[in-house]
Amino acid sequence: MKKNIFFNPEELNFLGKDVIVGKTVRIRKPQNVSIDQESIIDDFTYISAALEVKKFVHIASSCTISGGNGHCVIGNFSTLATHVSIHCGSTDYTSLTLDHPAVPEELRFGGENGDISIGDFCVIGAHSCILPGVRIPDGVAFGAYSLIKNREYKPYHLYAGGVKCRDLGERDLSHIDKIEEAKNKYNLK
């Protein structure tokens, strides 16, 4: 991996073979980040949450993965389009809180925290926002500008519609054999 100006790649928890990380990617706590083989993280991405990037993942430019003590997993062959934001932690806007990182630890209270899991073969459209606690099953796609809330999603379905993100039905599965082939080739469950 090429030199990065914002973190030392040797400090990453795990770095697989043939990984590409842009030189302007910022990883606040590299010891909490694992990046598996042949994944790509494009420039201007910011990561402050614990993150596990599986095999053949693409994180496009200008994405944000944040959230204090939260943990995010991005499954094999999944992609985040440009400007996707993932938040493992967020303020609870309905209540008075002191939960942002500049508040001394002993004074912090409130907020929402929850780990985020994105399955294998998922596509998250440009400018989408994933909120704390979301679990996305394999093969799900979200259109651009989707607000992805903590609710149940169906595998291999397409969701879109911005703030009122709705199920548009099952994705075209005419190439599911290629997905199965990739699973077998790389021993994915």
C-alpha positions as CSV (number, residue, x, y, z in Angstrom):
1,M,0.0,0.0,0.0
2,K,1.2,3.5,-0.8
3,K,2.1,6.1,1.8
4,N,-0.8,7.9,3.5
5,I,-0.5,11.4,4.9
6,F,-3.0,10.9,7.7
7,F,-2.2,7.5,9.3
8,N,0.5,4.9,9.4
9,P,-0.8,1.8,7.5
10,E,1.4,-0.4,9.8
11,E,-0.9,0.6,12.7
12,L,-4.0,-1.0,11.0
13,N,-5.4,-4.0,12.9
14,F,-5.3,-6.0,9.6
15,L,-4.3,-5.1,6.1
16,G,-5.0,-7.7,3.4
17,K,-3.1,-8.2,0.1
18,D,-3.5,-5.8,-2.9
19,V,-5.5,-3.2,-0.9
20,I,-5.7,0.3,-2.2
21,V,-6.2,3.2,0.3
22,G,-6.0,6.8,-1.1
23,K,-3.3,9.0,0.3
24,T,-5.9,11.4,1.7
25,V,-8.0,8.9,3.5
26,R,-8.2,9.8,7.2
27,I,-8.4,7.0,9.8
28,R,-8.6,8.3,13.3
29,K,-7.9,5.0,15.1
30,P,-6.2,2.7,12.7
31,Q,-5.7,0.0,15.3
32,N,-9.5,-0.5,15.2
33,V,-9.7,-0.9,11.4
34,S,-9.3,-4.1,9.4
35,I,-9.2,-4.1,5.5
36,D,-9.3,-7.4,3.7
37,Q,-7.9,-8.4,0.3
38,E,-8.3,-6.3,-2.8
39,S,-10.6,-3.7,-1.2
40,I,-10.3,-0.1,-2.2
41,I,-10.9,3.1,-0.1
42,D,-10.9,6.2,-2.2
43,D,-9.5,9.6,-1.3
44,F,-11.2,12.0,1.1
45,T,-12.9,9.3,3.1
46,Y,-13.0,9.8,6.9
47,I,-13.2,6.9,9.4
48,S,-13.5,7.3,13.2
49,A,-15.5,4.2,14.1
50,A,-14.1,0.7,14.4
51,L,-14.4,-0.8,11.0
52,E,-14.1,-4.2,9.4
53,V,-13.9,-4.1,5.6
54,K,-14.2,-7.6,4.1
55,K,-12.9,-8.8,0.7
56,F,-13.4,-6.9,-2.6
57,V,-15.2,-3.9,-1.0
58,H,-15.1,-0.4,-2.7
59,I,-15.6,2.7,-0.6
60,A,-15.9,5.7,-3.0
61,S,-14.5,9.1,-2.3
62,S,-15.7,11.4,0.4
63,C,-17.5,8.8,2.5
64,T,-17.7,9.1,6.3
65,I,-17.9,6.2,8.8
66,S,-18.2,7.6,12.3
67,G,-19.7,6.9,15.7
68,G,-17.7,6.9,18.9
69,N,-17.6,3.4,20.3
70,G,-19.6,1.8,17.5
71,H,-18.4,-0.9,15.1
72,C,-19.2,-1.2,11.4
73,V,-18.8,-4.3,9.2
74,I,-19.0,-4.0,5.4
75,G,-19.5,-7.3,3.7
76,N,-17.7,-8.9,0.8
77,F,-18.1,-7.4,-2.7
78,S,-20.2,-4.5,-1.3
79,T,-19.8,-0.9,-2.3
80,L,-20.5,2.6,-0.8
81,A,-21.0,5.2,-3.5
82,T,-19.6,8.7,-3.1
83,H,-20.6,10.8,0.0
84,V,-22.3,7.9,1.9
85,S,-22.3,8.6,5.6
86,I,-22.5,5.8,8.2
87,H,-23.1,6.7,11.8
88,C,-22.6,4.1,14.5
89,G,-23.4,6.9,17.0
90,S,-25.7,9.9,16.8
91,T,-27.3,12.5,18.9
92,D,-30.9,11.8,20.0
93,Y,-32.4,15.0,18.8
94,T,-35.6,14.7,20.8
95,S,-33.8,14.9,24.1
96,L,-31.2,17.1,25.7
97,T,-27.8,15.4,25.5
98,L,-24.1,15.9,25.8
99,D,-22.7,13.2,23.6
100,H,-20.3,14.6,21.1
101,P,-16.6,13.8,21.2
102,A,-15.5,17.2,22.5
103,V,-17.4,16.7,25.8
104,P,-15.3,15.3,28.6
105,E,-16.0,11.6,29.1
106,E,-17.3,12.1,32.7
107,L,-19.9,14.7,31.5
108,R,-21.3,12.7,28.5
109,F,-24.8,11.4,28.5
110,G,-27.5,10.5,25.9
111,G,-27.3,9.9,22.3
112,E,-27.8,6.7,20.3
113,N,-25.2,4.1,19.6
114,G,-25.5,0.9,17.6
115,D,-23.2,-1.4,15.6
116,I,-23.9,-1.4,11.8
117,S,-23.6,-4.5,9.6
118,I,-23.8,-4.3,5.7
119,G,-24.1,-7.8,4.1
120,D,-22.3,-9.2,1.1
121,F,-23.0,-7.9,-2.4
122,C,-24.7,-4.7,-1.2
123,V,-24.8,-1.4,-2.9
124,I,-25.3,1.9,-1.0
125,G,-26.2,4.8,-3.3
126,A,-24.5,8.2,-3.4
127,H,-25.3,10.5,-0.5
128,S,-27.2,7.9,1.5
129,C,-27.1,8.0,5.3
130,I,-27.0,4.9,7.5
131,L,-28.2,5.4,11.1
132,P,-27.1,3.5,14.3
133,G,-28.0,-0.1,14.7
134,V,-28.8,-0.9,11.0
135,R,-28.4,-4.5,9.8
136,I,-28.5,-4.8,6.0
137,P,-28.8,-8.4,4.6
138,D,-26.9,-9.7,1.6
139,G,-27.7,-8.3,-1.8
140,V,-29.6,-5.2,-0.8
141,A,-29.3,-2.0,-2.9
142,F,-30.3,1.5,-1.8
143,G,-30.8,4.3,-4.3
144,A,-29.1,7.7,-3.9
145,Y,-30.0,9.9,-1.0
146,S,-31.6,7.1,1.0
147,L,-32.1,7.6,4.7
148,I,-31.4,4.0,6.0
149,K,-33.0,3.6,9.4
150,N,-32.9,0.7,11.9
151,R,-35.7,-1.5,10.6
152,E,-36.0,-4.9,8.8
153,Y,-34.8,-5.2,5.2
154,K,-35.3,-8.1,2.8
155,P,-32.2,-9.8,1.1
156,Y,-31.7,-8.9,-2.5
157,H,-34.3,-6.1,-2.5
158,L,-34.0,-2.6,-3.9
159,Y,-34.9,0.4,-1.6
160,A,-35.2,4.0,-2.5
161,G,-37.2,7.2,-1.8
162,G,-35.0,9.4,0.4
163,V,-36.3,10.0,3.9
164,K,-39.3,7.7,3.3
165,C,-37.1,4.9,1.9
166,R,-39.3,2.1,0.7
167,D,-39.0,-1.4,-0.7
168,L,-39.2,-1.3,-4.5
169,G,-39.2,-5.1,-4.7
170,E,-36.7,-7.8,-5.5
171,R,-33.6,-7.0,-7.6
172,D,-33.1,-8.8,-10.9
173,L,-31.6,-12.1,-9.9
174,S,-30.9,-13.4,-13.4
175,H,-27.1,-13.5,-12.6
176,I,-27.4,-15.1,-9.1
177,D,-25.2,-17.9,-10.4
178,K,-22.3,-15.4,-10.7
179,I,-22.9,-14.5,-7.0
180,E,-22.9,-18.1,-6.0
181,E,-19.7,-18.6,-8.0
182,A,-18.0,-15.8,-6.2
183,K,-19.2,-17.2,-2.8
184,N,-17.7,-20.6,-3.6
185,K,-14.4,-19.2,-5.1
186,Y,-13.7,-17.2,-2.0
187,N,-15.3,-19.5,0.6
188,L,-18.0,-17.0,1.7
189,K,-20.9,-18.3,3.7
